[in-house]
Amino acid sequence: MSEINNERDYIHEILALIESEQDEIRISKILEEYHDNDIAGAFERLEAEHREKLHRALGDERMSDIISYIDDAGEYISELDAESAADIIENMDPSEAIEILDELDDERKNELLELIEDPEVIEDIELIESYDEDVFGSRMSTNFIAVKRTDTIKGAMRTLIAEAAENDNIYTVFVTDADDSFYGAIDLKDLIVARSDAELESLIYTTFPFVYDTDSIAESIEYLRGYSEDMIPVISSESRKLLGVITSKDVIELVDEQISDDYAKLAAMSSEQEPDEKLFTSMKKRVPWLIALLFMGLAVSVVVGLFEGVVDQLPMIVAFQSLILGMAGNVGTQSLAVTVRALGKEDEKSGKKQLMTIAKEVRVALLNGIALGILSFVIVTAYMLLFSSYELTFTLSAAVCVGLAMCFAMAISGLTGSVIPITLYRIGIDPAVASGPLITTVNDLVAVLSYYGLAWGLLLNL
């Protein structure tokens, strides 16, 4: 069966159905068999008249489920009349509704909020919007079921049945005390199979994982990844009241966003670039770091200028400069990647673990430097003997200079590639800011100093 499904093109099936002459009732009936994500994929390819036809066929409630899978859903919401748009927003999970509302201009957003009739929806939206975007409170869903600790098995089941129609997230039932503070969680399966005369307390996991509403997403996302729960409760840091949940889908999205953000920083951009963003917006994300790197690059050039006398007398050493700088940058980037990854793991954040990370990266870089330094010595010696007319003493000295500079530059690069991100982390700055270009430029400076310094000491007086 799975083999057949993999060969089917659901999106084109849906497109053909909507663009057909079949009536809207028939279309609605057939689309009940398709996943919302596939309908959303087809929706984005439809012309305006067919989008309107699909909306009429499915109604606001089903469209609210589909909208959450659509990229740039705010653009579609802008096409609708205010009442239809407000009905869709009202039927959506508040956290997803906020994402769409934020795509609209303030006037349109306020117009839709005024048309939402359910006060609980407005209350949930205002609660989620009250948080900074980098904490869990801003990403939680209020779509969950909770029962009281004092309930019976039958009472908990009645609550579950009554609220299941309004809540999709039912596989974990949360338990609160009389003051609505979080107490624990019950697996749906355990509740279903429990004997009616059993105590509800016997089903409750009081050590169920949770996060606080004000916890940083970046710092806690690895903690959440360690659990395979469908939902993680979000608790008020002040009252311990159960406010919402982070679903497994949210965790996947948050991890993806975190990776994208780190990737952008490692590439020396202020934030991730979107494929369809405006040219000027893309430029603004890159130019601040490029300006900083420009001045750092000028510093490297100034250092090279200080060794102008060495270059005048030994012009051949310039031929091997890019070799030293390139290898130093490569090692620094490797150490940076390993260190940033380690800092993302909860059990790697202690001072002792960080020192161990630095020590290991320096050892690895040093050993690699020794190996490549020896290899460089052999290659440079052979090259100069075959393709230059320098004396043997000078040739060997030049090869030693390249080999030693290679070893030293790589060892220092391993040190900077691990120390810089850890230092940034210790002072509260995202370690991914220690971008690849930044580390490379710092290591260029170290490599230039070591290479030309050794050339001045070993070769100038030969």
N, C-alpha and C positions, 0 to 999 in steps of 0.2 A: 504493500500500500504506500509506504513512504517513497518508494522509487517512482510510483505514478505521480504522487504529489509534487515531487521535485521537478518533474518535467512539465508541470502545468504552469502557465503564465497567468496568475490570478489577476494581475493588474489589467492585462489586455482583455480578459474575460469581462471584468467589471466595466471597462471602457465601452466595450461592444454592447453590453447590456444597457447602459445609460444612454448611449447614442442611438439605441434601437427605437422602434416605434411602440414598444410595449408600454402599457399604462403604468402609472406611478404605484398603484397598489401591487401589481405584479412585480415590479422592480423591488419594492420594499420587501416583499416576501422572499424573493430570491437572495437578496443581499443579507438576509438573516444568517445565511450559511457562510458568509465571508468574515474574515477578521477585520477589525477596525483599521489596523495598520495597512492592510491591502487596499481597503477602500480609500484611505488617506492618500496612498500612492497614486491611485487612479485620479482622485479628486484634483491633485495638483496639475494634472495634464488636461483637464477639461476646460472648455470655453465657458464664459460667464453664463450663457443660457443653459448649458447642461449642469453647471454647478447649482443653479437655481432649481432645476428639475430634480436633482438629487436631494437637495434640501427639502423640497416639498414632499418627496417620496418618503424620506426617513424621519422628518420632524426634528424639532429642536433638541429633544432629549438624546436621540441617537447621534445627532450631529455633534453634540457636546463631547461625546466619547471619541468621535473621529477627529475632531479639531485638535485634540491633545497630541496627535501623531503628525500634524501638518507643520512643516517649516513655514515661518512667516505667516502664521495664522492670523496675525493682526491685520494683514492686508485683506484677507477674506472678510473678516469681521467689519472692516471699513466699507465693504460693498453692501452690507445688509442694512435694512432699515433699523432704527434704534431699538424697537421693541423686540424684533427677532434676535438681534445681537445680544440684548440684555438677557433674553430667555436662555440663550446658549451659555452665556457667562454664568448665569445663576445655576445651571445644571452641572457645571464643571466642578472639579475639585478646586477649592480656593487657591491652592498653591499654583496650579496650572492656569487658572483664570488670571492670576496676577501677572504671569509671564506674558499673556496676550495683552492685558490692559496696559502694560508698560511699553508695548509697541505703538500704542495710540497716542495722539496728542492729548494734552490735558483737558481740552474742551470736550472731546469725544469721550474720553475716559469718565469724566464727571457726569456726563449725560447718561451713560450706561449705568453707572453706580446708582444714580437717582431712580432709575427704572426698575432696579432689582427689588422685589417685594419681600423676600425672605430676610428678616433681620439677622438671623443666625449666619447667613452667607456674608452679609456686610460686616458683621462682628469678626468672623474668621478672616476675611480679607484685611481688615484693619489691624488685626493681631499680627498676621504674618508680615504685613508691610511695615510694622513698627520695628522690626529687627534689621540690623545691618546685614548685607547680602552675604557676608563671609561666615555667618553662624548658622547653626541648624534650625533655629527658629524661623529663618527666612525661607527654608526649603521644606518644612514639614507639611504633612497632609493632616487634615482634621477628619479624614475618612477612616474611622475605626469604631470598634464596639467595645464598651467597657461595662462591667457589672460590679456590683458592690461585694465587698468581702463577706458581708453578713447574709448574702443571698443563699438560697438553697439551690440544688442542682436544677430542680424544676423552674425556679425563678430565673436562673441564669439562662436556661433554654428559652424561656418565654421572651426574655430581653433580646436574645440572639435572633429569634424568629421575627420579632417585631421590627428590628432594625436592619435585618439582612437586606431587605429590598432597597434601602437607602445607602448602604455601605458595601463597597466591593471588597474591602479588606477584612475578611471574616475568619481567616484560617488561624489567627491568634486572637484570643479574647483577653482583654486586659482587665485587671482587678484593681479597684480603688478602695480606700478607706472612706469613712463617713464624710471626711472633709475633702474628698476628691483627690487626695494625695495618692501617688502611685504605690501599689503594694506588690504586684506581681503579674503573672500571665498564665493563661491556660491554653493548651493546645486544643484546637477544635475537635480533633479526633478523640481526645481523652474525655471531653465534655459529652460527646455524642454517645460513647460506649459506657459512660459511668452509670452505676446503679442509682436509681432515684433516691434511695435512702442513704447514700454515701454523703460524707461531708464535703462541701465545696473546697474547704481548706486543703483537703488531701490531693486536689488536682492542681493547686497553685504552685508555680515556680517563683519563689520569692527572690531568687538570685538572678532573675532574668536581666540581660544586659539593657542598658539605657544610656542616653546622652542628655545633657542639659541643653536648654534652649539657647544659652549664650556660649556654648562650646564652639571653638573654632573648627570649621569644616576641614581645613588643611591639616590641622594637628591631630584630628580624631578619625579621619577617614580610614586609616590603616586599622584602627581599633574595630571599626564596623565591618571591615572586610574579613575579619577573623571569625565572624559568625555567619551561619547559613540560614538565619531566620528570615521569614517573609517580611517582618516588620520589626523595627526597633523603636521603642517609645521615646518621645521627647518630653522631658520633665522640666518644669519651672525651677530655675536655680534658686528662686526666693521661697516659694511655697511648697515645692515638690509636687505640685498639682500636675496631673497628666494633661498635656496640652495638645499633643498630636503624635504622628508617627513618621518615621523615615522608612519607606518601603524598599525592597530589594531593587526595584527599578530605579528609585532615587539614588541608591548607592552606586549603581552602574553609571548613571549620568554624572554623579559627583566625581567618581574616580576618573571618568573620561575628561571632565572639565579640568581636574587637577593635573592630569597628564598633559593636556593641551596647553594649559597655562605654563607648566614647567618647561615644556618643549619651546614655547614662545620665548621664555626668558633665557633658555640655553642658547637660543638663536639670536639673542640680543634684540628682542622686541618687547615692548611694554606690555603687550597682550596678544592673544591669538588672533591671527588674521582670518577673516571670513572670506569665502570665495567670491561673494557678490558685493563686498563692501566697496565704498567709493575710493577712488585713487588717492585723494587727499587724506582720507582716514588711514589708509595703509601707510602712507608716507609718514604721518604723525607718529605711528606706532614704532617706526624704525629710526627716525632721525635723532631722537635724544641720545640713544646709545651710540649711534654713529658719530655724533659730535664728540662724545666723551672718548670714544676709541680713537678719533682723529687726533686729539691732544696727546693721548697715550702713545700713539704711533709717532707723533712728532718728538716725543721724549726719546723713543728708540733711535730716531734719526739723529737727534742731538748727541746721544751717547756715541753713535758711530762716528759723528763728526769730531769727537774728542780724540779719536784714534786715527785722525787724518794722516798723521805722520807715518803711522804703521802701514796704512793702505798705500801711501805714496811709495814707500820703499819695498813693500811686499804685496804688489797688486794681485798675485795669484791666490792669496788667502780669501779674497772676495768670492772666488769660485765655489768655496765650500760653506759660505755663510748660510745660504738657504737650506743646506742639509742640516746644519745644527739647529737653526730656528724651527724648521719643519718638524723635526723629531721631538724637540722640546714642547712644541704646541700639541703634538699628538699625545704625548704622555700626560700632559696637563689635562687635556680633555678627557682621557680615559679615567684618571684619578677623580676628576670632578664628577663624572657620571656615576662612578661607584660610590662616592661619598654622598652625593645627593640622594641616591637610592637608599643607602644605609640610613640616612637621617629620616627617611620616610617611614621606617619601621619602628614600632613602639619600643621594642627591646634593644634598639641600637642608639637610644638617645641619652644614655647616661654618660657622664664625663669619662669614666673608665673605658667604655666602649668606643667613645670618640677618639681617645688617645690611642687605643688599639688600632683603630681604622687608619689614623695618621701613620703610626709606626709600620703597619703592613704596607701601605701605599709607598712609603719611602723605601722600604726594603725591596719591594717588587721593582720600583723604578730604578733603584741603584743596581740591582742584579741585571736588569735588562740593559741598563746603561753600560755596565762593564762588558756584557756580551757584545752589544752593538758597537761599543768603543773599540774593542779588539778587532771586530769585523771591519770597522771604518779604517783602522790603522792599516790593515792588510790591503784593502781596496785602494786607499789613497796612495800607499807606497807603490803598488803595482801601476796605478794610473800615472803617477809622476815619473816613474822609471821608464815607462813606455812612451809617454807623450810630452815630456818636458826635458829640458837640458840641465836641470839643477843637479848639483853635486849630491852624492849619496848621503853625506852628513846632513845637508839641508833637507833633503827629501825625507829622511827618517824623522828629523825634528818636526817637520810640517805634519807628517802623519801622526806623530805622538801628540802634537797640538790638537789636531782634529779629534783624535780618539779620546783624549782627556776632556776636551770641551764637551764632546758628546756625552760622556759618562757624567760629568758634573751637571750639565744642563738638564739631563733627564732626571737625575736624582732630585735636583731642586724643583723641577716641574712637578714631580710626584708629591713633593712637600707642599708647594703652593696650591696644587690642585685639590688637596685634602684640607689644608689649614684654612684657606680662604672661605669655602662654604661653611665649615664648622664654626669659624669665628662669626660669620654673618648670622648663623643660626643662634649662637650663644647671646648675641646682642639683640635678637628679636627680629631679624630681617630674613626674608625668604632666601634660603641658600641657593635656590635656582637663579637668583640674580647674578651669582658668580658665573655668568654666561660663558659659553665656549670662546667667543671672541675676546672677552675680558681676560680669561685665563691665558689664552694664546698670546695676547699682547704683553701681559705681565711676564710670561715666560720668554718672550722675544727679548725683553729688556735684560733678563738674567742671562740668556744665552749669548747676547751680544757682548755683555760685560765679560763673561767668562772666556769666550772665544778670542776676542781681541786682546784681552788681558794676557792670556796665555801666549798668544802670538807675539805680543810685545816682549814678554819675558823670555820666551824660548828661541825666537827666530830673529829678532831685530839686530842682535849683536853677532849673528853668525856670518 
